[in-house]
Amino acid sequence: MTTLKIFLVLFVIALCGCDERASGPAGISMVQSRQLVPANTDLANVYNRSCRSCHTVMTTGAPLTGDALAWAPIMDKGMTVLVDNVVNGYGGMPPLGLCMDCDVDQFEALIHFMAAPG
């Protein structure tokens, strides 16, 4: 199996055990997080295909979209470090965050969107 197939299988298994009422450090639930979408249509399309599957599910270990408290120490690293982490992959996040056609401006906009209070 390729690495991507293994990742997808593990991701589906993790989703099966999710409690949608669970909440992140700031109290935002996965349900609330899933309702957040960027206002910009193009950015929303990228978010929905590349970010949403991990940043709205607590069991992935990714900070929930809209959980500003969880994002605060991450944002403290600075945008240069964060974009570098996205481009090269970080922890369980694959390189380019599953967005092979995104540019730096899109990554920055997505990070700011996900880190904003929900």
Secondary structure by P-SEA (a helix, b strand, c coil): ccaaaaaaaaaaaaaaaccccccccccccaaaaaacccccaaaaaaaaacccccccccccccccccccccaaaaaaacaaaaaaaaaacccccccccccccccaaaaaaaaaaaaccc
